[in-house]
Amino acid sequence: NMYNVRLNELYTYDVTFLSYQNSSYLHIGLIYKDRLSRNFRSYLLRTKDMELRDGPLAIPCIEDTSTLILPVDIQNGWAVIVGKETVVHVGNSAPITTSPSCFVGEEVIHIATQIGRKKHPCFLLGDAQGNLFVLSVLKDVNVSYVGNVGFPSTMSYIDKGVVFIGSCLSDSQLIRLNKQQINNSYVTVLESYVNIAPIVDMEIFDRHHQDVPRLVTCSGTEKWGSLRVLTNGVQVNDLSILPLKRFKATFALMLNFPGDGKHDSLLLSDFNSTILLRESVDGFSVNNNSCFIYDSSTIFAGNVVHSQILQISRKEARLIQLSDMIIVTKWNCNSECISHSSCNGWQFILCTSTKVHLFNISDGKFDQINAHSFNQEISCLSIYFIKFLSLNNSTVKNGMGIPNIMAVSFWNDTDIELYSLPNFDLITKDIFEEKTLFRSIVFMEFRPNVVHLLASMGTGDIFIYELSKPDNLLSVRTKSHLGTSPLHLIPIRVKGSILPIELVPGGENLPNYPLLGEPNVFSCSDRASIIHFNLFKVGLSYTNKQNIDSCCAYNSSFHENSIVLITPEEVSICRISDICTYSIVSIPIYESPRKIVYQQENSVFGLITVRLDSLSLRQEYSELPRNQRPFSLRIDSQTDDFDLESNQ
């Protein structure tokens, strides 16, 4: 139940419950102010009828900056009153006032939390400058300085010296209180949690006009003042660099039989040749296995069912049996050239100019199921399995089964057409007014039973369809812009298995094969990005990589949960950080930012700040020359990093 209790004191600064011998009463202590001074007193509240009466404690004329009451048990007194310069121990006898030498009197102690579970009370105190003090109550009250953190708005003791410092003016922190000093402090910051509040001004800019807006905010105050640069992006970190140039495509393979579910080889292709790299403890080395095609560009290479490898080049399609490492089937298109292909491990399709051929993969061979001719030359295509289009109500998920739909676009018309497989019956089409043609198209099942179709144009635009309505599959679409050059869309999986167990060589002998990784799509272009599913919708996040020609997911014993990126200058093996919708860069300025403006011509920000000229800040600034204080913010023309320019 909740009760209202009327107090005569109007200006109350702190209220807390104190210990009391009689359990029939609640003992309440408070700090209040009357016309003359600040005082402390207590009340007794009888729980039976909520009657309020005077308590045993009353101390007039305490320090005028007293703000906190720390309750202690009866054996150690009643309470401790904390002020700006003094500490008052309220015990069974007369109050004892002490002036700790570590209290410099610059800021008021405004927050405290009890730490530890020892017999004698111990509290952690914090002031507005982030100074931390430990107050312990034995026979006397002892206060000692332990370190400095961000502005403490709230403090919570967790266990074993670990304290969470929540802040509304700076980054929140998780700290540990040490028994020994480390770098003249008893505090170790374990982790920081970004907080961009309070925001007093902001500026949006897109320096390269690539539809990659960034937001610069004036955040924090006083010595926690900073500029925060918010960017929608994902960090991709390099693990290994291979100094190989001129390659345009890469494919990850599992050649070991029986396999362990890990990749061991990379197939790299340029315009007219292919090389095979095998990975070992000593790194990558060129392998000249005679089963592979090396004198032509490779369009597709990957593991398929029945422990086999499928390689599709400009000249022919070749099926390789891994158990004996022999070629079991070939198919060539005579005088024509294979231009595009798509494979899901069970079936594959390839096109030669205006004609497409659909094949089924079995043990030791692949057979042509059907073929279809179009009136125009094909620019891109993709095949997939969609459950709600299956007549036999198949339970196969993630497109891993017999494909039943094909998406295709052409060089002469800006449209997307969907056909049913294997009969190539037209399901629906979407016609565009844009004159730019589609260059890449893929299906992706970001969440179970919800398939999306992604199609990219040569201008860097991308269209995303949600294929949720069987009667009109292309009715729901969204458009985004991801760069200025043609996008090459490649499905990848990170942080898990890349292939289903049916496609792993000897996978039937792997009892603890991990689950498939999170599905994403990597967009290769002048500004590489990752398309992922976030908060019930498809999200687009830029990466820190540029000028990517191709990529593939790679999960080996030496490079787990990685991707391989190809640029005109090198081949790099990278790892994607946690996919999020934004990243934050902090630029501390140690003053309160108030106004920021951006000049596009010179890539310069103008910044106005306010500096509180207090004693502690004067001591900090006295160690630096005046011309080292920030004046403007400039963007580096090569790296897009931010540099603070000084007053000269």
ABEGO torsion letter per residue (X at the ends): XBBBBBBABABBABBBBBBBABAABBBBBBBBBBAABBBBBBBBBBAAAGBBBBBABBBBGBBAABABBBBBBAAAEABBBBBAABBBBBBABBBBBBBBAABAGABBBABBBBBEABABBBBBBBBAAGBBBBBBBBABBBBBBAEBBBBBABBBBAEGGBBBBBBAABBBBBBBBBABBBGGBABBBABBBBBAOBBABBBBBBAAGAGBBBBBBBBEBEAABBBBBBBBBBBBBBABBBBBBGBABBBBBBABOBBAGBBABBBBBBAABBBBBBBBAAEBBBBABAABBAABBBABBBBBBGGBBBBBBAABBBBBBAAAGBBABBBBAEABBBABBBBAGABBBBBBEABBBBBBBBBGBBBBABBBBBABBBABBBBBBBAAABAAGBABBGGBEBBABBBBBBAABBBBBBBBOAAGBBABBBBBABABBBABBBBBBABBGBBBBBBBBAAGBBBBBBBABAABAAABBBBBBAEABBBBBBBBBBGEBABBAAABBGAAABAABBBBBBBBBBBBBABBBBBBBBGGBBBBBBBABBGBABBBBBBBAABBGBBBBBBAABBBBBBBBBBBABBBBBBBAGBBBABBBBBAAAGBBBBBBBBBBBAAAAAAAAABBAAABBABBBBBAAAGBBBBBBBX
